[in-house]
Amino acid sequence: MSWFKGNIHCHSNSSDGRETAENAAKFYKFNGYDFVGLSDHNFVTSAENYAAKAGILGIPCCEFTASEYCHVVGVNMKNPVSPGKKGYDSKPVMKGFSAEESLKIRILQDGVDKINGNGGIPVLCHPFWFWAYDWKIAAAVKNWKFFEICNAAPDCNSYPTPTSSPGDEMWDKLLSAGHKVFGVASDDAHEYFSPYNPHSPCAGRGFIVVKADKLGVKSIVRAILAGDFYASTGVELDEYETSKKQIRIKIKRYAQEIVSFQFFGKNGKEVARTSGLEAVYEIGGSEGYVRCRMASSAGTYAWTQPVFV
């Protein structure tokens, strides 16, 4: 088994990206990525049009792009999907939710259903973009198990702060309520070769690293479905091993950075914290699940998937 780095949420000029599909793919190849999925809005940019020319594995994706900032990325798509033209707000308000919340649930459910029906993997996008939806809305949507714990575009409010961590909080609430979901990071890139702008959705800021038997669409998709990957904005792992009794993590070090390892269990309880280059967590058995967030002094993060106890 090997680790493969990739991104499954980014855009070309087939929608609102500022580069051709081929040039966008070349950016990722140049920066050491193994695969990329261009997820243009309501459109599938054929991987045949860019992957081979760029020398990278292409995974066909599509971003279901609807109103209320409610979007869903479809991974490994055969055909494009798009929102309905009417009907989302014509149904009764759902019990326990406001009219606005009910509308958002229906939009997200439509995206998930259409992606599943197309043979793809639905990933709930950027929930904190304009604070589109919370964990209760996500929990009311059925038949999905992936969401963006970090959409690295600057306007998507994904990064932890001293007072809150929206992605971690949403994840822990979903997990603690019994929803076995996995966290994805992406860059949602629209800019590739422009001068750096901290307020622009530039490529290379968020990605996943997948553990698979080989670099191929079927193998990568199978590993994603199994949760055999971690999410990152720059922290990369040198070793990652889990068992029923232990979680062991060691990072790749680039510039003498210091990394803080935080382990979380049910209800978001921090069950352990340490710093350095590696960490070992001994599973006690009462945590419900254990996942790790790593924060580097270099300004980057990584998240491992939950180990269910």
N, C-alpha and C positions, 0 to 999 in steps of 0.2 A: 504493500500500500504506500502511496505517495501523497504529498500535499500539493495542491494546485490552487493558485491565486486567481481570483476573477471578480468581475463586477456584473451585476445583473440589472442595473437600473441606470441608464444613461441615454443620451439623445443625439441624433444626427440631424442634418438639415432636411431629412424626410419629415420632420415635424418642426420643433423650435430649437434644435441644436444649431451650433454655429460652425459645423464642419461636416464634410461628407462622411458617409459611413466608413469608407475605406480609411480616411485620415484619422477618424476617431479611433478605429481599431488599431491603427499604427501607433497611436499614442500609448495605448495599453501594452502593446507588444514591446515598444521601446522601454517602457517602465517595468518590465519584468512580469507582466501578467501572463497567465496561461490561457485564460478564456474570457470572453466578454459577451454580454447580451445587450444589444442596442434595443431599448424599449420605447420606441417612438409612440407618440400619443395616438391611440386608437388605430394603430397601423403596425404591421409586422414588416420590418426591414429585413429582407431575406439575407441570411448569413452567407449565402452563396455569392452575394454581391460584394462582400467585404472581407470575409475571414481568410480565404486562401491568399488573396492579394496582400494581406497584412501579415500572414504567417502566424495566425492565432486561431484558436478554436472559437467558433461562433455558435451561440445558443440563441435561437429565435425567441424574442420576447415582445411584449406589447403592453403599454400602459393604458388600462381602462381609465379614461379621463372624464370625470363627470363634474357636476356642480357641487357646491358646498365644500370644495376642497377635498372631496372624497375620491381618492384614486386607488386602484389596485393594479399591481404589476403582475402580468402573466408570464411565467417562465416556461420555456419549451413549447411554444405555441405553433399550431399549424396554420391558423387563420387569425386575422385581427378581430378584436371585439370592441364594442363601443356602447355607450349608454343609450337607453331608450329615449325617444323624443318627448314622451309625455307619460304620465301615469304615476310618477313617484309620489306626488303630493295629493293624489286623488283618493287615497285610501284612508280609513279611520286611523286616529292616533293610537299607537300601540300602548298597551297597559304598562304603567310604570315609567313611561317616557313622555317627554313633551312632543309637540308637533315637529319642532326642528330636529330633535333627536330621532324621532320615528322616520323622518325623511332621510336622514343620514344612514340609518340602518338599512333602509330599503335600497339606497344607492349602492352601498358597499355589498349588500347581498346580491344585487344584480351583477356586479362585477365579478364576485366570487363564483356565482353560478355559471356565468358565461365562460369564465376561464376554465373551470372544472369541466364544463361541457365540451370544451375545445381540446381537452387532454392536457391542459397546462397546470402549473402550480401557482395558486394565487398567493400573493404577498401583499398584505395591507400596507399601503405607503404612508410615509411622513404624517403620522397622526398628529404631530405637534405643529405642522405647517398651518399658520393662522389658528392654531389650537383646534383643529378640525373635529377631533373626536377623542373620547376618553376610553378607559378600559371597559366601562359598562356597555358602551355602544359596541365596541369590538366583541365583547362577550356575547352580545345578542345576535351577532352574525354567525351563521352556521357554516361548517364544512371548510374551514381554513385552519392552518397551523403555523403560518409564518407572518411576521410583521417586522417593520424596520425599527429596530431599537435605536438605530442611528442612521438618519439620512443626513449626510455631511454637508448638504447645501446650507449656506449660512442662514437662510431664512426659515429653516425647519426646526429650530429650537431643540436640538437633540442632545446637546452636550450637558454633562453634569455640572452643577454649580455648587457653591458651598451650602446653599439652602435647599436645593432640590435636584432631582435627577429624573426628568420626566419619563425617559425610556425605561429605566430600571424600575421605577415605581409602577408603571403600567404593566411591565412584565411580571413583577412579583404579585400584583393583584390578580392577574389572569391565572398565573400558576397556582396561587393559593386558593383560587376558586375552582380548581380542578381542570383548567384548560391547559393541556400539554402543548405549548407553543414554543417555537424557536425564534431567536432573534437574528436579524440580518442587518448588515451595514452596507450602505451604497453611497456613491457620490452624487447621483442624480445629475451628472455632468451635462452642461450645455456649452461650456467653454473648454477649449483644449490647448490652443497655442497662443492665446492672448496674454498680455502682461498680467502678472498676478494681481488680483483684486480680492480683498478679504470679504467683500459683499457680493461676489459673483459665484455661481455654482461651477467651480472649476473641477476638472477631472483629477482622479488620483487620491481623493481624500477619504473614501470609504470603500471597503471591499470585504469579501469573504474568502476564507482559505479552506478548501474542501479536501477531505481525505478520501481518495478513491483508488481503485485498482489500476486505472489507466486514464489517460487524457482523451476522453471521448464524450459525446453528448449523453449517451445512455448512462455511462458510469458516473459522470458528474451529477446528472439529475437524480440517479438512484441514491447517491451519497447525500445530496441535499435533503431528499425526502426522509432519509434515515436520521437526519440531524448530525451527520458526521462532518461538521465544519465549525469554524469560529468566525466571529465578526470583528472587524478591526478598522481603525482609522490610521494605523501605522505601526502599532506594536505587533511583532510577529513572533511566533512560538518556535523554539528549537525542539522542545519535547512537550508532549501532552499525553498523559496516560490516566485512565480511569479504571477502577475496579469497584466491587461492592464495598470495599473497605477504605479506599484511598483515592485521592486526586493528586496528581503530580504535574506541575507545570514549570517549564524553564523557558525563558525568553531568549531571543537572539539580541545580542547587544551591539549597538553601532557607535555610540559616542559617550560612553561612560555614564549613561543616563541611569536614574534611579526609578524603579518601578514599584508601585504600591499594589499589592494583591488584596482584594476584598472578596470574601466568600459570603454569599447570602443564602438564607434558607426561607422557609415558609413565612409569609407575611412580611417579607423583606428584611427579616432580622439578620443583622451582620453576625455571622457565627465565627468568623476569624478574620484577622488582618495581619499582614506582614509586609516587609519591603525587602528589596534586593533583586536578585536575578532569577530566583526560583522559589517555589512554594510547594509545600505538601500539606494537604488537608486530610486528616483522619476522620472518616465518616462515623458519626456516633450512632445513627440509626433512627433518630427522632426528628431529623431536619425536614422531612417531607421531600425536599429536593435541595441540591446544592449547585450553585453556579458561581462563577468568578468574574469579577470585573478588574481589569488591570489599567492603571493610570500611570503614564510615564512622565518624568520631568521634562521630556522632549515635547510634551503637549499632545500626546496621542493616547489612544485607548484601545482596549480589546475586551471582548466578552466571550466567554465559553458558554456552550449550551448547558441547560440544566441536567444534572445527573439525578434521576428520580430514585429516592431512597425507599 
